[in-house]
Amino acid sequence: MLAREFGRRKALAGLGALLLGTACAPLETVTGGPQAPALVPGAPVPVALLVPAGSANESDNFVARSLENAARLAIADLQGVQVDLRVYATGGNPQQAAAVAQTAVQEGAAVILGPLYAEEANAAGVAVAPSGVNVLAFSNNPTIAGGNVFLLGPTFRNTADRLIRYGRGVGIDRYLVAYGNDLGGTIGRNAITAAAQANGATLLGAEVYGLSQRGIEEAAPRIAAAAQAAGAQAVFTTAGPTADLPILATALPQAGLSPETARLVGLTRWDTAPQILALPGLQGGLFAIPDASLTRQFESRYGTAYGEAPHPLAALSFDGIAAIGALAARGRPGGLSRAALTQGQGFQGTAGIFRLLPDGTNQRGLAVATVRNNQVVILDPAPRSFAGAGS
């Protein structure tokens, strides 16, 4: 059986890994109410970092160490701003995350960076909403975004927007969606649908498949037939490179749908699994990636400083501190308010530009890539600013 786990204890393979919670309804967050704590010009900015230390899952403890190290690396970069970083262990548990978030606010935190998992971030956000303190969570689950909770993790909607905008520019605007029958697949399908509607592309339908080799192989003829009957130029899939994508990219050509007829377009990063780039079904396909050169710079600096490679999610912690530092450097008391956090020019992060959006999600500058002769080729580079950005 092929399995993808999108719960709190999933494997975290990289920035493309989903930090999605279970399918329960999110707690309600406060959309108005108190203002964020005022910053004192020239004084250190009190920042609470919530990490999954103390978890029974050893991988959580490694992530926790990486997140803290990256935050301290970012603090060392700040010019003219001091950060009073206070680290709190959540154990990867929503109840503990809520409790330590409240403690952090009582101890003077002006903003919360983290926690890691969606359920934790949701609980922490609700717990501190009456204080006006904003939460910059490492999750990418859009169902918890809003109110005082902002996501730092890259979202499906941002990727879908980038790819569909690019597709329209090169004459690709008729899409069939193929998605897995789990929470991640459903959120991905919804993101593609919203992006198609927002950018004027034509969505021809959506075909679901079971997350097993048999389920995908049985669904492939149906997906191929639907794409051909509707005249799809592309099949936009939620499939992941270490899970369902290799099977889907093999089964669709076997079912008679060649990339020349309808290319694959992916919400996930195919470059994280180089072994799949030789699959015929991926040739000519489209996917999005951040600025790889900037990512390598961060990883090199981290390795030099700490003697080990960072967990891929550590970059989000660095980005959060970079954003906080940039806002605090302006010397304004309301530097960490919602209005300040969502200012349009955005911030410079470890993988390029990013900005927080009023709905609590984010936009990140992405490059569009394809697979050509079993190699990743950049078709449109990541933008360096949001002025006219194609991201």
N, C-alpha and C positions, 0 to 999 in steps of 0.2 A: 504493500500500500504506500502511496505517496501522501505525505501529510504536510500541511502548513499550519503552524500554530501562531495565532495572533493574540493570544492571551498574555497575561502579565509575565509569564515565565517562558517567553519565546527566546529562541536564539537571536542574538544581536550581531548580525554578520557585517554590518556596515551602515553608512548613512542612509542607504536605501532600505534598510531593514525597518519593518513597520513596528511602531510602538503602540499598537492598537490594543485597547482593552477588550473586555468581553462585551457581548451585545446587550448588556443591560442599559436601561435609560440613564443618561447622565444626570447628575445632580444639578439643580437649578443654580445658576450663578446670578449675582447681582449686576445689573447693567447700568445702574446709576449709583447714587449714594455718595459716600465720603470721598474726599480727594486724597490722592497719594500723599504720604508724609513729605513735608517740605525739606529740601536740602539746605544745609548751611554752607554758604559759599566759603571755600577754603578749608572746610573741615572734612575729615575722611568720610566717605560714603559707606554707611553700614549695609552690607550685602549678606544675606543668608543664602548659603548654598546647601541644597537638600540632595543628598546622594543615598543610594541604596546600600550603604554599609551596614553590617550587622545582619545581613540576610543569610539564610541557611544555604542559599545558592552561591557557590564560590564565584561564579562568573559575575554576579552582582557586585561582589567586593572588588573585583578587578576593575569593573566599570567605574565604581565609586572612586577608586584611586586615580584613574585616568581623568575623571571629571574634575577632581580637586587639583591635580597637577596642571591641567590645562588652564584652569581658572587662575592659578598663581602665575603661570607663564604669561597670560594676558595682562595681569596686573603689572608685571614688570615692564610691560611695553607702554603703559599709560604715561602721558606727558602732562604734568601739572595737576594730576588728580591722584588722590590717595584713596584706597579702598580698604575698609575694615572688613575682611572676609571672615565670616563665622560659619563653620561647617556643622551640619546637623545630619545624623543618621536616621534614615526612614525604615531600614530593613526591607525595603520594597513593599511595604504594607500601607494601604490607604489610611487606616486608622492612626497608625504611628506618624504618617506624613502630615495628617491634619493636626495632630497634637504638637509636633515639633514646629510646624508652621506658626501655630499660635504662640508657642514659646519664643520663636524668633522675633515675632512682632512685638511681644512684650519686652524683649531685650533690645528693642530699638531698630530692627531691620527696616530699611526704607524700600526694599524690593527683595523678592525671593527669586533665586535662580534654581531651576529644577522644580519638582522632582523628575524622576525618569519615566515612570509608567503612567499611562493615561488615568487609571483609577486613582493613583496617588495625586496627580496634578489636579484632578477634579475635586477631590476631597480637600486638598490644601487650599485651593482657590475659594471654595465655599467657606472654609473655616476662617479665613482672614479677610473676606470681602467687607465686613463691617468696618474694618480699619482703613480701607482704601489702598492697602498695599497690593501692588500688582505682582503676578506670578509669571515668570518667563520659563515655561516648562520645556523639557527636552522631548516631549511627545510630538507626534505628527498626526494625532487622531483628531479630525476636525469636529467630532461630535462633542468634545469638551471645551472647544475654543469659545471665547466670548466673555463678556463681563470683565473681570480682572485677570483672566487667564489668557496668555498669549503663547503660541506654539513657536518653538525654535526649529523643530524637526521639519525637513522638507516634505511637502504635501503632494498628494496625487493631483490635486487641482492645479497647482502651479506647473507641474510637469505637463499635464494635459493641455493647459492653455498654451504653453510654449510650443508644443509639437503641432497643435492644430493651427496656430498662427503661422508657423513655418510652412506647414502643408498647404495652406491656402495660397501662400506666396509662390509655391512651385506647382500649383495646379492639382493638389490633392484635397478634395473636400467631400468625399463620399465614404463614410465609415460604417463598418459593422463592428460591434463590440463583442468580444469573447472574454468571459470572466469566470473565475472559480466560484463555487457555491459556498463561500465562507464570508466572514465579516470583511476581510480585506478586499475580496473580490467585489462585494456589494458597494463598499465605499469607493473603490476604484471605478466601477461602472457609473456610479452617480457623479463622480468627478469628470469623467469623460463626457457624460451627457450634458452637464452644466457648461463645460468648456465649449462643446460643439454649439450649443444654443447661444452662448455669449459671443462667439466668434464667427457665426454665420455659416458653419459647416453643416452638412446634411448627415444626420444619424439615421441609418437604414434599419436598425434593429439591434437587439442584444441577445446573444446566445450564451447560456450557462453550461458549465460542464462540472462533473464530479471531480474532486481532487484525489484521484488515483490514476494510475496508468490506464487501467481499464476504462475508467470514466471518461478520460480525455480521448482515448482511442475510439470509444463508442460515439462520442460527440463530434469528432472531427468530420465525418461525412456530412452531418447535418449543418455544421458551421460552414464547410466548403460550399455546400449546395445553396445555403442562404446568401453567401457572399456573391456567388456567381449569378443567382437569380436576380438579386437586387442591383447588380452592377457596381459592387463596392470596389473602390480603388485601394482600400486598405482595411485590414482587420486590426483594430485597436484592442490590445489585450492587457489584462492585469497580471499576466503570468510572471513569476519570478525566476531568475536565472539558475537558482539552485533547487528549484522545486518543479513547477509545472511547465515552464517555458521550453526546456529541451524536448519534452514529450510532444507538446503542441506544435513546435516548429518542425518536428519530424512527421507527425501524423497528418497535418494539413496538406503538405505536398503529396503524401501517399494517397490522400483522399481526392487528389486532382486539382488542388488549389495551389498554383505556383506563385512565387513572388512576383513574377512578371505580370500576372493577372491582378493580384491584390497583395501588396506587400504587408508585412507585419509592422505594427507600430506598438511600442512598449512603454508602459508606465514605469517600469523598473530599469535599473542600470544593468545592461548586458555586459559591460566591460569588467564587472566584478567576478565573472566566471569565464576567463579566456578560453577554456576548453570547449565552450559551446559555439565559439565564433565560426567554426567550420561547418556548422549545420546549414544545409542548403536553404532551409526555410527562413533563415535570418539574413541571407544575402540581400542587400538593398533595403533592409528594414530601417526604421528610424527609432531612436531613443534619445534621451537627454542626459547630460552629465554636467557636473560643475566644472569650474576651471581646474584642471588637473595639476597645472604647474603650481598654483597657489597651495593646493592641498599637499603636494610634495614638500613645499617649503615649510609648512607647519609641521609635518611629520618629522622632517629632518631636525628642526629646532627642538621639538619635543624629545626626540631620541638623544640629542646631544645633552639636553638638560637633565634627563631622568634615566638614561641608560637602557631604555626599552621603548618599543613601539607603542604609540597610544592606541587605546581602543578607538575605532572610527567615530564613535559618538562623542569622544572628548572634544572634538572640534566645536560642538554645539556650546559647550561650556566656555570655550575661548570666545566664541562669537557673542555670547551673552554679556561677558565682562567687557568686550570691546564696545558694545552698544551702550552699556551703562556708563562706561568711562567717557565716551564721546558726548553723551548728554550732560553728564556732570561737569565736563570741561567748559560748558557754556556759562556756568555760574548762576543759573537761574533756580530759584527755590522750587519751581514746578518742573524740574528737570526729569522726573520719573513719573509724570502724570500720563494718562492715556494719550492726551494730545501730543505730548513730547515723544512718547514711544512710537507713535504712528506717523511721525513726520515723514514727508514724502521722499526726501533724498536718500533715506536709508543709511546703511552702515557698511563698512568694509569688513568682511569676515575671512575665515580660513579658506573658503572655497569661492570667494568673490563677493559681489554685492548682495545684500539682502535687506528687506524692510518688513516691519510688522504692519499688519493691516487692521483696520477698525473692527473687523469681525473676529479678531483674535488669531487668524491664520497668518501666513507670511508669503512673501514673494522673494524668490532667489534667482539671481542671474544664472542661466543655464546655457550650455552649448547644445546644438543639435548634432548628433552623430549618426553614422550608418556603418554597416558591415560590408566591406568590399574586399574580395579576395582573402577572406578569413581574417581581416584586420579591421580595427576601429579607425574610421576616417571622420574627422570633424568637417561638417558641412557648413555650419554657421557658428562662429565662436561666441562664447558667453560675453554679454555686454559688460562694460566697465562702469556704467552709470545707468540710472533709471530714466534719464532724459532721452526719450525716443527708443528705449530699450525694447528688444524683441523678446525679453524674458517673460 
